[in-house]
Amino acid sequence: MIKILIHKTDEGIVAFSCKGHAGYADEGYDIVCSAVSILTMNASNSVEKLTETPFTVKESDGNLKFRLDGSPTKETELLLQSMLLGLKGIEEEYPKYLKVTVTDSSFTF
């Protein structure tokens, strides 16, 4: 199962982490894993290319951690909310393979 934690403050989404493997199908054929990877990586790439919001990202062994280095702008918040919308849609269709949790707890990198 893929587990995603979305960290929010009063200002909006400030970080997310993604870990685990869906296990829906064999590697290379796992549509859940592919969809989650596309949404999370596209969010990170979009923040980098389309905004001036500084952030830190760490990727290892299929796990991804993303954290804004400040407050979200309107543009950044829209991009991250779009990612969340897509992830929640996947979770609804494949609840055995993806769990998305939104929390206001602190985020450690």
KETIVEX-818075 format. One line per field, with one value per residue: x, y, z of N, C-alpha, C in turn; chain; residue in one letter. Coordinates in steps of 0.05 Angstrom, whole numbers. Layout:
n_c1 X;...
n_c2 Y;...
n_c3 Z;...
ca_c1 X;...
ca_c2 Y;...
ca_c3 Z;...
c_c1 X;...
c_c2 Y;...
c_c3 Z;...
ch A;...
aa A;...
This chain:
n_c1 17;9;26;7;22;-5;13;-15;-23;-53;-46;-45;-27;36;73;88;90;107;104;120;94;44;27;-12;-4;46;113;123;74;38;-15;-35;10;38;3;2;56;62;27;50;103;95;70;113;150;120;114;167;177;136;127;156;167;207;230;243;263;265;284;283;292;241;210;183;194;170;176;155;195;177;119;59;44;-11;-10;23;-7;-53;-32;-15;-63;-90;-60;-73;-128;-128;-102;-138;-180;-158;-151;-204;-221;-185;-180;-153;-101;-80;-72;-90;-74;-91;-61;-50;-5;64;119;172;234
n_c2 -24;44;100;165;226;288;351;404;474;532;565;533;476;451;411;344;273;211;143;73;17;3;-49;-67;-90;-125;-97;-44;-51;-32;6;39;54;81;124;152;166;199;242;262;274;309;351;369;383;422;462;478;496;532;568;613;594;572;505;441;377;307;245;176;107;100;130;194;259;323;391;457;515;556;597;577;602;631;606;562;535;522;486;444;430;411;365;337;330;295;251;236;219;173;143;134;100;57;35;-5;0;51;101;163;214;273;320;364;361;370;369;328;325
n_c3 0;-16;22;36;64;75;94;127;142;172;129;84;43;61;58;35;39;10;10;3;-35;-83;-99;-133;-183;-221;-222;-265;-289;-255;-246;-206;-176;-216;-229;-180;-175;-220;-207;-158;-172;-215;-188;-156;-196;-223;-184;-181;-235;-248;-207;-160;-111;-60;-45;-14;-34;-27;-50;-49;-59;-82;-49;-31;-8;3;16;28;32;61;65;30;-35;-72;-122;-114;-75;-105;-143;-108;-84;-128;-139;-92;-100;-144;-121;-81;-113;-137;-90;-76;-116;-112;-56;-27;-41;-36;12;34;77;110;150;206;234;254;206;194;164
ca_c1 0;23;15;13;15;-6;15;-28;-25;-75;-41;-49;-9;64;91;76;108;96;121;108;87;16;22;-35;5;75;128;121;47;21;-27;-38;36;44;-14;11;82;57;15;68;126;85;66;140;161;104;122;193;177;114;126;182;166;229;222;263;252;283;274;299;279;212;196;186;187;169;169;159;214;163;90;50;31;-36;-4;33;-30;-70;-18;-15;-91;-96;-48;-90;-153;-123;-95;-163;-195;-146;-157;-232;-223;-167;-174;-135;-74;-71;-84;-82;-81;-85;-56;-38;18;90;131;201;246
ca_c2 0;70;118;193;245;316;368;430;494;551;578;514;453;459;389;318;250;188;120;47;8;-4;-78;-73;-107;-127;-73;-36;-54;-23;32;56;66;100;147;166;177;221;265;274;285;332;373;379;396;446;483;487;510;551;587;621;585;553;481;420;351;284;221;152;81;102;147;222;279;350;411;485;528;581;595;572;624;622;588;537;521;511;462;423;422;395;339;324;322;271;228;227;205;147;129;126;77;35;39;-25;4;78;115;191;226;301;326;390;356;380;352;325;317
ca_c3 0;-16;43;31;85;66;118;122;163;166;103;62;42;63;54;32;37;-4;14;-1;-62;-85;-100;-149;-205;-223;-228;-293;-298;-233;-254;-182;-171;-238;-226;-156;-182;-239;-193;-139;-186;-230;-169;-149;-220;-228;-165;-190;-261;-251;-185;-148;-83;-54;-32;-11;-41;-23;-63;-45;-59;-89;-30;-38;12;-9;36;21;50;69;63;2;-50;-85;-144;-102;-62;-126;-153;-89;-81;-152;-133;-71;-112;-160;-103;-68;-133;-138;-65;-77;-135;-104;-28;-17;-51;-30;35;35;103;112;178;213;251;243;187;197;138
c_c1 18;9;25;4;16;-6;5;-24;-49;-71;-45;-30;20;83;74;97;93;114;105;103;58;11;-2;-28;35;88;128;92;27;10;-31;-12;43;28;-5;38;79;47;35;92;118;80;93;151;146;110;149;192;158;112;154;184;189;218;246;249;273;269;293;283;249;197;202;177;190;161;174;178;203;133;82;38;5;-31;5;10;-48;-57;-19;-43;-99;-84;-65;-116;-150;-117;-120;-180;-185;-153;-186;-236;-207;-160;-156;-106;-63;-87;-72;-92;-73;-83;-46;-15;43;102;161;212;268
c_c2 25;88;146;210;273;333;396;448;511;564;559;490;462;436;364;297;227;165;94;41;-2;-34;-85;-93;-109;-101;-68;-38;-43;5;50;70;87;126;165;180;201;245;278;287;309;356;386;395;422;469;495;505;533;571;594;613;566;528;462;394;330;260;198;127;82;119;176;239;306;369;439;497;555;576;591;598;613;602;561;521;509;486;439;413;405;367;323;314;296;247;218;212;176;130;119;101;53;37;18;-19;32;89;143;203;255;308;354;386;367;360;351;314;297
c_c3 0;6;37;54;73;92;111;147;157;138;79;65;42;58;47;31;25;0;10;-31;-62;-83;-116;-172;-204;-230;-258;-304;-276;-238;-230;-176;-191;-235;-202;-162;-200;-224;-174;-152;-203;-211;-162;-173;-227;-209;-173;-215;-263;-229;-177;-119;-79;-39;-30;-18;-37;-35;-58;-45;-64;-69;-37;-14;0;13;25;41;59;67;34;-10;-61;-106;-134;-89;-83;-138;-134;-83;-104;-149;-113;-83;-129;-143;-89;-87;-136;-113;-65;-94;-126;-74;-15;-23;-45;-7;36;62;102;142;182;232;238;225;191;172;143
ch A;A;A;A;A;A;A;A;A;A;A;A;A;A;A;A;A;A;A;A;A;A;A;A;A;A;A;A;A;A;A;A;A;A;A;A;A;A;A;A;A;A;A;A;A;A;A;A;A;A;A;A;A;A;A;A;A;A;A;A;A;A;A;A;A;A;A;A;A;A;A;A;A;A;A;A;A;A;A;A;A;A;A;A;A;A;A;A;A;A;A;A;A;A;A;A;A;A;A;A;A;A;A;A;A;A;A;A;A
aa M;I;K;I;L;I;H;K;T;D;E;G;I;V;A;F;S;C;K;G;H;A;G;Y;A;D;E;G;Y;D;I;V;C;S;A;V;S;I;L;T;M;N;A;S;N;S;V;E;K;L;T;E;T;P;F;T;V;K;E;S;D;G;N;L;K;F;R;L;D;G;S;P;T;K;E;T;E;L;L;L;Q;S;M;L;L;G;L;K;G;I;E;E;E;Y;P;K;Y;L;K;V;T;V;T;D;S;S;F;T;F
